[in-house]
Amino acid sequence: MNSNSEWHKVLRLVWIAGGVVAVNEPGPDIQINAGMAGRSICRLRISTYPNLFDALRKEGFPILGATFVVGPEELQGLRRPEFRAISPTKGWLVWDVQQQWRQIAFAAGTSGHMPLMDVASRIASSLGYSQMRLHDLLTAYSVQLRGRLHESEAKDYQAFKDTNSFEVYKAIHALFWEMAVLRDTLAEFAAAFCFSRVGVRRLSKLLKSLDENPSCDPLADEILRATDQSSRGWLATFTNYRNFFTHVAPMEQAANIAFAVQDVRNLSGGLSIPQVYYALPRDAAEFRSKRSQGIFFNSLEELSAASSRRHERTSEPDTLDYLHACINQFAELSLMLVARSPIAPKPIHIGPEDIIGGIQVTLKVTK
């Protein structure tokens, strides 16, 4: 049988923006639901196993990640199935770059380059944990969308509150925190191995060092552009949001208003799908400045009027969409720094000399 036509024994869960989930059990059928095990939206069929993602993209579904369930222990919750974030243009970018940093850590360790092994292993871990936190946020959106539409019809736009919001906010804060760790670890690597700056362990310290002692390295220009406040560089924007939610107010209390939104996305293929929407402030730096000076509203009347304002995705991005874009931008930066490692990635190989003690194999007989 041709490998392209073979249906592998894999349950694939494709995570789509807004909490929508596409389920593909072994075979050609794809069930698209409003949340995991939620209300059915539509069904698709594919002709080959590899065609799953292209078929969803053709219909206009914005794909954010995928989970692969390959055995009964994963279905029973005894083992964690593999999840991978999806880049719009580079496939499994986060996973691929994480493997390269693991290989750098391995090569550095076998070469006795302990400082490089240390920072490379931490970059690999941060990429992996950020990807796991993204999965947590996707799951939280999915649970909320399923709960919202369990007994209600989808609306074009409706703000609401329920107990599932707390899990979404927790996952949002956790992903911002995790990627801030990744940001600073990448800055530490760049400082030590690209700019020869000693004792720099955070992005803020690297920027201060580059301001006091500029570098002609093109990487310095790339970092300065990404962190430029005036042009709203992507790293500057990320840091503004993260600092606001960490040091000023949690997201649900940022504007003294906390409502999730269920709205509808019109796909290029003509289908309309329900989704959950958590709006980020339009201008993170300005918002932080105003909120730092005190509360936004002087009366309950002002608060009530602001609560009824309709949010627009074009100016106030959805938090899940935004953080998914950020993890891919961090992966792009991580990939750029792979080429600057003093030791190239080396495939991880474990031989007999690496094994201490015996290896015991337990065969499990299933009935």
Buried (B, 14 or more C-beta within 10 A) or exposed (E): EEEEEEBEEBBBBBBBBBBBBBBBBEEBEBBBBBBBEBBEBEEBEBEBBEBBBEBBBEBBBBBBBBBBBBEEEBEEEEEEBEBBBBBEEBEBBBBBBBBBBBBBBBBBBBEEBEEBBBBBBBBBBBBBBBBBBBBBBBBBBBBBBBBBBEEEEBBEEEBBEEEBBEBBBBBBBBBBBBBBBBBBBBBBBBBBBBBEBEEBBBBBBBBEBBEEEEBEBEBBEBBBEBBEEEEEBBBBBBBBBBBBBEEBBBBBBBBBBBBBBBBBBEBEEEBEBBBBBBBBBEBBBEBBEBBEEEEBBEEEEEBEEEBEEEBEBEEBBBBBBBBBBBBBBBBBBBBBBBEEBEBEBBEEEEEEEEEEEEEEEEEEEEE
